[in-house]
């Protein structure tokens, strides 16, 4: 049977930041702390064996809605009629995907070159009581 990993992580989707160069030479990853925090939330079982076959990846990014999408006053938890349906905010979908794949590289799977298929989407959280962003992911190894 091929390995499957599925998890919803309560982590506001972020974009992968580009590596930076130091004046003294060398480079550093400005996303390292966020990637480590994200991986910690996965809580992989101790018995997890890294995937080593071709992988199909499903990623759904649920971003927090801005306050201006909601009415004000007593109706502050009701969406405005002109609130956008589709999430076209400044976060690029491809950079959010890169963040997740990079954070899981050599942890969930041997190398991200094993990923041969990606299905992803960027949406808004539509729960005014709990408007926190999260990421739902599913990784399946091909047999």
VMD Tcl script that builds the backbone (N, CA, C; Angstrom):
set m [mol new atoms 429]
animate dup $m
set s [atomselect $m all]
$s set {name element resname resid chain x y z} {
  {N N UNK 1 A 0.842 -1.186 0.000}
  {CA C UNK 1 A 0.000 0.000 0.000}
  {C C UNK 1 A 0.891 1.255 0.000}
  {N N UNK 2 A 0.496 2.239 -0.763}
  {CA C UNK 2 A 1.281 3.474 -0.833}
  {C C UNK 2 A 0.953 4.369 0.359}
  {N N UNK 3 A 1.935 5.166 0.765}
  {CA C UNK 3 A 1.774 6.034 1.930}
  {C C UNK 3 A 0.875 7.227 1.605}
  {N N UNK 4 A 0.071 7.613 2.590}
  {CA C UNK 4 A -0.793 8.783 2.473}
  {C C UNK 4 A -0.615 9.603 3.749}
  {N N UNK 5 A -0.457 10.901 3.570}
  {CA C UNK 5 A -0.394 11.807 4.719}
  {C C UNK 5 A -1.417 12.901 4.483}
  {N N UNK 6 A -2.351 13.071 5.433}
  {CA C UNK 6 A -3.374 14.111 5.317}
  {C C UNK 6 A -3.487 14.828 6.650}
  {N N UNK 7 A -3.527 16.157 6.589}
  {CA C UNK 7 A -3.558 16.931 7.820}
  {C C UNK 7 A -4.073 18.338 7.538}
  {N N UNK 8 A -4.796 18.886 8.501}
  {CA C UNK 8 A -5.169 20.294 8.486}
  {C C UNK 8 A -4.342 20.968 9.570}
  {N N UNK 9 A -3.601 21.993 9.174}
  {CA C UNK 9 A -2.703 22.676 10.095}
  {C C UNK 9 A -3.222 24.094 10.324}
  {N N UNK 10 A -3.447 24.433 11.575}
  {CA C UNK 10 A -3.920 25.765 11.921}
  {C C UNK 10 A -2.730 26.728 11.867}
  {N N UNK 11 A -2.451 27.197 10.658}
  {CA C UNK 11 A -1.295 28.053 10.393}
  {C C UNK 11 A -1.681 28.982 9.257}
  {N N UNK 12 A -1.655 30.280 9.513}
  {CA C UNK 12 A -2.010 31.256 8.473}
  {C C UNK 12 A -1.072 31.078 7.282}
  {N N UNK 13 A -1.614 30.835 6.081}
  {CA C UNK 13 A -0.747 30.640 4.912}
  {C C UNK 13 A 0.183 31.836 4.688}
  {N N UNK 14 A 1.426 31.520 4.385}
  {CA C UNK 14 A 2.430 32.544 4.103}
  {C C UNK 14 A 3.151 32.189 2.811}
  {N N UNK 15 A 3.769 33.187 2.223}
  {CA C UNK 15 A 4.567 32.975 1.019}
  {C C UNK 15 A 6.012 32.693 1.407}
  {N N UNK 16 A 6.684 31.902 0.598}
  {CA C UNK 16 A 8.103 31.648 0.812}
  {C C UNK 16 A 8.870 32.914 0.461}
  {N N UNK 17 A 9.734 33.323 1.358}
  {CA C UNK 17 A 10.565 34.500 1.100}
  {C C UNK 17 A 11.854 34.070 0.401}
  {N N UNK 18 A 12.369 34.921 -0.451}
  {CA C UNK 18 A 13.606 34.614 -1.162}
  {C C UNK 18 A 14.786 34.620 -0.207}
  {N N UNK 19 A 15.757 33.758 -0.499}
  {CA C UNK 19 A 16.984 33.751 0.296}
  {C C UNK 19 A 17.677 35.108 0.173}
  {N N UNK 20 A 18.316 35.527 1.238}
  {CA C UNK 20 A 19.005 36.816 1.288}
  {C C UNK 20 A 20.510 36.603 1.359}
  {N N UNK 21 A 21.238 37.603 0.894}
  {CA C UNK 21 A 22.705 37.564 0.935}
  {C C UNK 21 A 23.207 38.464 2.045}
  {N N UNK 22 A 24.195 37.972 2.788}
  {CA C UNK 22 A 24.822 38.772 3.848}
  {C C UNK 22 A 25.915 39.644 3.235}
  {N N UNK 23 A 26.129 40.793 3.839}
  {CA C UNK 23 A 27.219 41.661 3.391}
  {C C UNK 23 A 28.572 40.999 3.587}
  {N N UNK 24 A 28.650 40.141 4.599}
  {CA C UNK 24 A 29.911 39.454 4.890}
  {C C UNK 24 A 30.087 38.199 4.048}
  {N N UNK 25 A 29.132 37.910 3.197}
  {CA C UNK 25 A 29.189 36.712 2.357}
  {C C UNK 25 A 28.246 35.638 2.865}
  {N N UNK 26 A 27.840 34.765 1.992}
  {CA C UNK 26 A 26.919 33.694 2.363}
  {C C UNK 26 A 25.470 34.123 2.205}
  {N N UNK 27 A 24.583 33.163 2.372}
  {CA C UNK 27 A 23.162 33.436 2.259}
  {C C UNK 27 A 22.441 32.904 3.496}
  {N N UNK 28 A 21.210 33.367 3.697}
  {CA C UNK 28 A 20.382 32.834 4.765}
  {C C UNK 28 A 18.935 32.785 4.291}
  {N N UNK 29 A 18.146 31.943 4.960}
  {CA C UNK 29 A 16.745 31.737 4.607}
  {C C UNK 29 A 15.865 32.517 5.580}
  {N N UNK 30 A 15.247 33.622 5.143}
  {CA C UNK 30 A 14.404 34.397 6.055}
  {C C UNK 30 A 13.115 33.680 6.457}
  {N N UNK 31 A 12.768 32.591 5.786}
  {CA C UNK 31 A 11.555 31.833 6.113}
  {C C UNK 31 A 11.828 30.676 7.063}
  {N N UNK 32 A 13.063 30.484 7.492}
  {CA C UNK 32 A 13.428 29.302 8.276}
  {C C UNK 32 A 12.582 29.150 9.540}
  {N N UNK 33 A 12.429 30.221 10.326}
  {CA C UNK 33 A 11.675 30.112 11.569}
  {C C UNK 33 A 10.215 29.747 11.284}
  {N N UNK 34 A 9.605 30.380 10.285}
  {CA C UNK 34 A 8.211 30.068 9.942}
  {C C UNK 34 A 8.085 28.620 9.478}
  {N N UNK 35 A 9.039 28.143 8.681}
  {CA C UNK 35 A 8.998 26.752 8.202}
  {C C UNK 35 A 9.127 25.782 9.373}
  {N N UNK 36 A 10.010 26.077 10.324}
  {CA C UNK 36 A 10.162 25.217 11.497}
  {C C UNK 36 A 8.896 25.221 12.347}
  {N N UNK 37 A 8.282 26.405 12.533}
  {CA C UNK 37 A 7.031 26.495 13.294}
  {C C UNK 37 A 5.932 25.681 12.617}
  {N N UNK 38 A 5.840 25.789 11.296}
  {CA C UNK 38 A 4.842 25.043 10.522}
  {C C UNK 38 A 5.061 23.537 10.684}
  {N N UNK 39 A 6.306 23.094 10.541}
  {CA C UNK 39 A 6.594 21.658 10.644}
  {C C UNK 39 A 6.281 21.133 12.044}
  {N N UNK 40 A 6.548 21.926 13.060}
  {CA C UNK 40 A 6.265 21.512 14.433}
  {C C UNK 40 A 4.776 21.230 14.626}
  {N N UNK 41 A 3.924 22.014 13.968}
  {CA C UNK 41 A 2.476 21.822 14.095}
  {C C UNK 41 A 1.983 20.541 13.425}
  {N N UNK 42 A 2.791 19.960 12.533}
  {CA C UNK 42 A 2.368 18.733 11.840}
  {C C UNK 42 A 2.264 17.540 12.778}
  {N N UNK 43 A 3.127 17.495 13.774}
  {CA C UNK 43 A 3.140 16.386 14.723}
  {C C UNK 43 A 3.206 15.043 14.000}
  {N N UNK 44 A 4.245 14.868 13.192}
  {CA C UNK 44 A 4.449 13.594 12.504}
  {C C UNK 44 A 4.678 12.486 13.529}
  {N N UNK 45 A 4.092 11.315 13.327}
  {CA C UNK 45 A 4.339 10.215 14.264}
  {C C UNK 45 A 5.813 9.789 14.218}
  {N N UNK 46 A 6.313 9.324 15.355}
  {CA C UNK 46 A 7.717 8.880 15.436}
  {C C UNK 46 A 8.003 7.742 14.465}
  {N N UNK 47 A 6.966 6.990 14.113}
  {CA C UNK 47 A 7.148 5.836 13.223}
  {C C UNK 47 A 7.084 6.216 11.750}
  {N N UNK 48 A 6.959 7.528 11.449}
  {CA C UNK 48 A 6.813 7.965 10.060}
  {C C UNK 48 A 8.070 7.656 9.264}
  {N N UNK 49 A 7.874 6.999 8.113}
  {CA C UNK 49 A 8.955 6.754 7.172}
  {C C UNK 49 A 8.762 7.706 6.006}
  {N N UNK 50 A 9.811 8.454 5.664}
  {CA C UNK 50 A 9.698 9.458 4.601}
  {C C UNK 50 A 9.258 8.805 3.288}
  {N N UNK 51 A 8.394 9.514 2.570}
  {CA C UNK 51 A 7.940 9.048 1.268}
  {C C UNK 51 A 9.132 9.064 0.306}
  {N N UNK 52 A 9.189 8.036 -0.537}
  {CA C UNK 52 A 10.330 7.946 -1.457}
  {C C UNK 52 A 9.910 7.608 -2.880}
  {N N UNK 53 A 8.601 7.559 -3.124}
  {CA C UNK 53 A 8.072 7.287 -4.464}
  {C C UNK 53 A 7.453 8.567 -5.014}
  {N N UNK 54 A 7.072 8.599 -6.301}
  {CA C UNK 54 A 6.401 9.795 -6.838}
  {C C UNK 54 A 5.159 10.148 -6.012}
  {N N UNK 55 A 4.930 11.455 -5.845}
  {CA C UNK 55 A 3.894 11.940 -4.929}
  {C C UNK 55 A 2.909 12.859 -5.644}
  {N N UNK 56 A 1.634 12.675 -5.310}
  {CA C UNK 56 A 0.561 13.581 -5.722}
  {C C UNK 56 A 0.226 14.437 -4.502}
  {N N UNK 57 A 0.127 15.747 -4.698}
  {CA C UNK 57 A -0.030 16.680 -3.591}
  {C C UNK 57 A -1.291 17.526 -3.783}
  {N N UNK 58 A -2.117 17.599 -2.747}
  {CA C UNK 58 A -3.306 18.450 -2.731}
  {C C UNK 58 A -3.114 19.476 -1.615}
  {N N UNK 59 A -3.193 20.758 -1.952}
  {CA C UNK 59 A -3.029 21.813 -0.958}
  {C C UNK 59 A -4.170 22.813 -1.070}
  {N N UNK 60 A -4.822 23.097 0.063}
  {CA C UNK 60 A -5.869 24.114 0.119}
  {C C UNK 60 A -5.456 25.132 1.174}
  {N N UNK 61 A -5.336 26.377 0.748}
  {CA C UNK 61 A -4.928 27.461 1.632}
  {C C UNK 61 A -6.147 28.303 1.973}
  {N N UNK 62 A -6.452 28.401 3.255}
  {CA C UNK 62 A -7.578 29.199 3.727}
  {C C UNK 62 A -7.016 30.409 4.471}
  {N N UNK 63 A -7.153 31.579 3.859}
  {CA C UNK 63 A -6.602 32.815 4.411}
  {C C UNK 63 A -7.661 33.571 5.199}
  {N N UNK 64 A -7.202 34.275 6.205}
  {CA C UNK 64 A -8.063 35.104 7.035}
  {C C UNK 64 A -8.638 36.242 6.194}
  {N N UNK 65 A -9.929 36.487 6.353}
  {CA C UNK 65 A -10.562 37.611 5.650}
  {C C UNK 65 A -10.197 38.915 6.343}
  {N N UNK 66 A -9.953 39.981 5.580}
  {CA C UNK 66 A -9.717 41.294 6.195}
  {C C UNK 66 A -10.992 41.820 6.855}
  {N N UNK 67 A -10.825 42.694 7.835}
  {CA C UNK 67 A -11.985 43.252 8.552}
  {C C UNK 67 A -12.923 44.009 7.630}
  {N N UNK 68 A -12.390 44.616 6.561}
  {CA C UNK 68 A -13.254 45.406 5.679}
  {C C UNK 68 A -14.198 44.541 4.831}
  {N N UNK 69 A -14.100 43.206 4.945}
  {CA C UNK 69 A -15.048 42.320 4.267}
  {C C UNK 69 A -16.330 42.157 5.091}
  {N N UNK 70 A -16.294 42.608 6.350}
  {CA C UNK 70 A -17.424 42.443 7.249}
  {C C UNK 70 A -18.115 43.779 7.507}
  {N N UNK 71 A -19.372 43.694 7.905}
  {CA C UNK 71 A -20.118 44.893 8.289}
  {C C UNK 71 A -19.542 45.412 9.614}
  {N N UNK 72 A -20.052 46.532 10.082}
  {CA C UNK 72 A -19.555 47.118 11.328}
  {C C UNK 72 A -20.640 47.120 12.402}
  {N N UNK 73 A -20.229 47.446 13.615}
  {CA C UNK 73 A -21.177 47.554 14.730}
  {C C UNK 73 A -21.717 46.210 15.168}
  {N N UNK 74 A -23.045 46.162 15.397}
  {CA C UNK 74 A -23.685 44.929 15.859}
  {C C UNK 74 A -23.593 43.807 14.824}
  {N N UNK 75 A -23.431 44.172 13.556}
  {CA C UNK 75 A -23.373 43.177 12.463}
  {C C UNK 75 A -21.930 42.866 12.052}
  {N N UNK 76 A -20.984 43.062 12.972}
  {CA C UNK 76 A -19.563 42.919 12.641}
  {C C UNK 76 A -19.166 41.500 12.232}
  {N N UNK 77 A -20.020 40.514 12.498}
  {CA C UNK 77 A -19.683 39.142 12.104}
  {C C UNK 77 A -20.420 38.706 10.838}
  {N N UNK 78 A -21.029 39.645 10.131}
  {CA C UNK 78 A -21.748 39.340 8.891}
  {C C UNK 78 A -20.967 39.901 7.708}
  {N N UNK 79 A -20.780 39.050 6.707}
  {CA C UNK 79 A -20.061 39.487 5.509}
  {C C UNK 79 A -20.842 40.567 4.781}
  {N N UNK 80 A -20.129 41.526 4.260}
  {CA C UNK 80 A -20.759 42.572 3.441}
  {C C UNK 80 A -21.179 41.947 2.114}
  {N N UNK 81 A -22.249 42.421 1.507}
  {CA C UNK 81 A -22.707 41.845 0.240}
  {C C UNK 81 A -21.694 42.016 -0.891}
  {N N UNK 82 A -20.837 43.032 -0.788}
  {CA C UNK 82 A -19.847 43.254 -1.840}
  {C C UNK 82 A -18.490 42.612 -1.523}
  {N N UNK 83 A -18.434 41.792 -0.468}
  {CA C UNK 83 A -17.174 41.107 -0.126}
  {C C UNK 83 A -16.820 40.134 -1.242}
  {N N UNK 84 A -15.554 40.084 -1.627}
  {CA C UNK 84 A -15.165 39.203 -2.731}
  {C C UNK 84 A -15.336 37.723 -2.390}
  {N N UNK 85 A -15.689 36.952 -3.397}
  {CA C UNK 85 A -15.832 35.502 -3.236}
  {C C UNK 85 A -14.458 34.844 -3.353}
  {N N UNK 86 A -13.687 35.284 -4.342}
  {CA C UNK 86 A -12.384 34.676 -4.612}
  {C C UNK 86 A -11.272 35.452 -3.927}
  {N N UNK 87 A -10.300 34.723 -3.458}
  {CA C UNK 87 A -9.176 35.313 -2.751}
  {C C UNK 87 A -8.104 35.737 -3.757}
  {N N UNK 88 A -8.077 37.004 -4.062}
  {CA C UNK 88 A -7.063 37.531 -4.983}
  {C C UNK 88 A -6.164 38.510 -4.238}
  {N N UNK 89 A -5.888 38.203 -2.963}
  {CA C UNK 89 A -5.047 39.097 -2.169}
  {C C UNK 89 A -3.598 39.052 -2.656}
  {N N UNK 90 A -2.718 39.726 -1.951}
  {CA C UNK 90 A -1.333 39.874 -2.397}
  {C C UNK 90 A -0.493 38.612 -2.298}
  {N N UNK 91 A -0.942 37.624 -1.553}
  {CA C UNK 91 A -0.164 36.394 -1.438}
  {C C UNK 91 A -0.322 35.579 -2.717}
  {N N UNK 92 A 0.799 35.257 -3.346}
  {CA C UNK 92 A 0.762 34.455 -4.568}
  {C C UNK 92 A 0.621 32.980 -4.213}
  {N N UNK 93 A -0.274 32.298 -4.893}
  {CA C UNK 93 A -0.519 30.888 -4.637}
  {C C UNK 93 A 0.747 30.060 -4.827}
  {N N UNK 94 A 1.508 30.330 -5.887}
  {CA C UNK 94 A 2.703 29.526 -6.139}
  {C C UNK 94 A 3.735 29.677 -5.021}
  {N N UNK 95 A 3.838 30.854 -4.417}
  {CA C UNK 95 A 4.794 31.040 -3.326}
  {C C UNK 95 A 4.318 30.387 -2.030}
  {N N UNK 96 A 2.999 30.290 -1.838}
  {CA C UNK 96 A 2.479 29.576 -0.673}
  {C C UNK 96 A 2.750 28.080 -0.824}
  {N N UNK 97 A 2.586 27.575 -2.051}
  {CA C UNK 97 A 2.887 26.164 -2.319}
  {C C UNK 97 A 4.366 25.901 -2.073}
  {N N UNK 98 A 5.232 26.785 -2.560}
  {CA C UNK 98 A 6.674 26.620 -2.363}
  {C C UNK 98 A 7.030 26.589 -0.876}
  {N N UNK 99 A 6.352 27.423 -0.080}
  {CA C UNK 99 A 6.615 27.446 1.359}
  {C C UNK 99 A 6.357 26.070 1.967}
  {N N UNK 100 A 5.181 25.495 1.683}
  {CA C UNK 100 A 4.818 24.197 2.261}
  {C C UNK 100 A 5.770 23.105 1.774}
  {N N UNK 101 A 6.011 23.060 0.474}
  {CA C UNK 101 A 6.876 22.009 -0.065}
  {C C UNK 101 A 8.293 22.126 0.472}
  {N N UNK 102 A 8.781 23.348 0.610}
  {CA C UNK 102 A 10.125 23.561 1.134}
  {C C UNK 102 A 10.203 23.189 2.616}
  {N N UNK 103 A 9.159 23.509 3.386}
  {CA C UNK 103 A 9.135 23.193 4.815}
  {C C UNK 103 A 9.120 21.683 5.059}
  {N N UNK 104 A 8.526 20.933 4.141}
  {CA C UNK 104 A 8.400 19.488 4.321}
  {C C UNK 104 A 9.514 18.696 3.636}
  {N N UNK 105 A 10.340 19.404 2.862}
  {CA C UNK 105 A 11.427 18.741 2.137}
  {C C UNK 105 A 12.377 18.057 3.118}
  {N N UNK 106 A 12.703 16.801 2.835}
  {CA C UNK 106 A 13.593 15.972 3.642}
  {C C UNK 106 A 13.035 15.716 5.045}
  {N N UNK 107 A 11.734 15.903 5.226}
  {CA C UNK 107 A 11.068 15.609 6.497}
  {C C UNK 107 A 9.891 14.667 6.266}
  {N N UNK 108 A 8.970 15.076 5.380}
  {CA C UNK 108 A 7.823 14.233 5.047}
  {C C UNK 108 A 8.180 13.299 3.895}
  {N N UNK 109 A 9.023 13.780 2.994}
  {CA C UNK 109 A 9.465 13.013 1.838}
  {C C UNK 109 A 10.960 13.250 1.642}
  {N N UNK 110 A 11.587 12.352 0.869}
  {CA C UNK 110 A 13.042 12.429 0.668}
  {C C UNK 110 A 13.471 13.721 -0.003}
  {N N UNK 111 A 12.772 14.107 -1.050}
  {CA C UNK 111 A 13.124 15.328 -1.778}
  {C C UNK 111 A 11.890 15.822 -2.516}
  {N N UNK 112 A 11.759 17.146 -2.664}
  {CA C UNK 112 A 10.556 17.673 -3.313}
  {C C UNK 112 A 10.531 17.414 -4.821}
  {N N UNK 113 A 11.610 16.886 -5.373}
  {CA C UNK 113 A 11.567 16.500 -6.786}
  {C C UNK 113 A 10.665 15.284 -6.985}
  {N N UNK 114 A 10.287 14.591 -5.899}
  {CA C UNK 114 A 9.380 13.440 -5.987}
  {C C UNK 114 A 7.945 13.864 -6.292}
  {N N UNK 115 A 7.621 15.133 -6.085}
  {CA C UNK 115 A 6.260 15.607 -6.315}
  {C C UNK 115 A 6.059 15.791 -7.816}
  {N N UNK 116 A 5.141 15.004 -8.350}
  {CA C UNK 116 A 4.911 15.006 -9.801}
  {C C UNK 116 A 3.559 15.600 -10.175}
  {N N UNK 117 A 2.704 15.821 -9.181}
  {CA C UNK 117 A 1.387 16.377 -9.456}
  {C C UNK 117 A 0.954 17.226 -8.264}
  {N N UNK 118 A 0.467 18.443 -8.560}
  {CA C UNK 118 A -0.008 19.343 -7.505}
  {C C UNK 118 A -1.383 19.886 -7.889}
  {N N UNK 119 A -2.309 19.804 -6.952}
  {CA C UNK 119 A -3.619 20.441 -7.103}
  {C C UNK 119 A -3.756 21.383 -5.909}
  {N N UNK 120 A -3.918 22.672 -6.177}
  {CA C UNK 120 A -3.935 23.625 -5.066}
  {C C UNK 120 A -4.988 24.703 -5.300}
  {N N UNK 121 A -5.404 25.338 -4.184}
  {CA C UNK 121 A -6.366 26.428 -4.270}
  {C C UNK 121 A -6.143 27.386 -3.105}
  {N N UNK 122 A -6.600 28.625 -3.295}
  {CA C UNK 122 A -6.475 29.684 -2.293}
  {C C UNK 122 A -7.883 30.228 -2.054}
  {N N UNK 123 A -8.343 30.145 -0.810}
  {CA C UNK 123 A -9.703 30.538 -0.471}
  {C C UNK 123 A -9.691 31.419 0.775}
  {N N UNK 124 A -10.855 31.956 1.097}
  {CA C UNK 124 A -11.027 32.692 2.343}
  {C C UNK 124 A -11.694 31.796 3.373}
  {N N UNK 125 A -11.357 32.017 4.636}
  {CA C UNK 125 A -12.072 31.376 5.730}
  {C C UNK 125 A -13.423 32.075 5.814}
  {N N UNK 126 A -14.492 31.312 5.811}
  {CA C UNK 126 A -15.823 31.915 5.879}
  {C C UNK 126 A -16.510 31.600 7.198}
  {N N UNK 127 A -15.755 31.739 8.279}
  {CA C UNK 127 A -16.311 31.528 9.603}
  {C C UNK 127 A -15.987 32.759 10.449}
  {N N UNK 128 A -16.925 33.700 10.587}
  {CA C UNK 128 A -16.632 34.940 11.301}
  {C C UNK 128 A -16.237 34.731 12.768}
  {N N UNK 129 A -16.737 33.665 13.405}
  {CA C UNK 129 A -16.397 33.410 14.809}
  {C C UNK 129 A -14.946 32.964 14.943}
  {N N UNK 130 A -14.446 32.228 13.964}
  {CA C UNK 130 A -13.061 31.759 13.995}
  {C C UNK 130 A -12.449 32.041 12.626}
  {N N UNK 131 A -11.954 33.246 12.449}
  {CA C UNK 131 A -11.455 33.700 11.156}
  {C C UNK 131 A -9.952 33.438 11.009}
  {N N UNK 132 A -9.433 32.408 11.678}
  {CA C UNK 132 A -8.008 32.110 11.589}
  {C C UNK 132 A -7.713 31.291 10.341}
  {N N UNK 133 A -6.606 31.605 9.697}
  {CA C UNK 133 A -6.223 30.881 8.496}
  {C C UNK 133 A -5.694 29.495 8.822}
  {N N UNK 134 A -5.765 28.619 7.834}
  {CA C UNK 134 A -5.229 27.264 7.995}
  {C C UNK 134 A -4.900 26.671 6.631}
  {N N UNK 135 A -4.206 25.541 6.668}
  {CA C UNK 135 A -3.793 24.843 5.445}
  {C C UNK 135 A -4.234 23.397 5.555}
  {N N UNK 136 A -4.953 22.933 4.543}
  {CA C UNK 136 A -5.303 21.508 4.472}
  {C C UNK 136 A -4.432 20.882 3.390}
  {N N UNK 137 A -3.783 19.780 3.737}
  {CA C UNK 137 A -2.895 19.148 2.762}
  {C C UNK 137 A -3.078 17.638 2.745}
  {N N UNK 138 A -2.809 17.080 1.600}
  {CA C UNK 138 A -2.856 15.626 1.434}
  {C C UNK 138 A -1.742 15.249 0.471}
  {N N UNK 139 A -0.920 14.302 0.876}
  {CA C UNK 139 A 0.168 13.782 0.051}
  {C C UNK 139 A -0.051 12.292 -0.134}
  {N N UNK 140 A -0.051 11.853 -1.385}
  {CA C UNK 140 A -0.236 10.433 -1.690}
  {C C UNK 140 A 0.917 9.950 -2.552}
  {N N UNK 141 A 1.496 8.841 -2.153}
  {CA C UNK 141 A 2.516 8.205 -2.988}
  {C C UNK 141 A 1.835 7.392 -4.069}
  {N N UNK 142 A 2.354 7.466 -5.272}
  {CA C UNK 142 A 1.865 6.590 -6.330}
  {C C UNK 142 A 2.402 5.184 -6.055}
  {N N UNK 143 A 1.618 4.152 -6.357}
  {CA C UNK 143 A 2.091 2.780 -6.090}
  {C C UNK 143 A 3.273 2.393 -6.952}
}
mol reanalyze $m
mol bondsrecalc $m
mol representation Tube
mol addrep $m
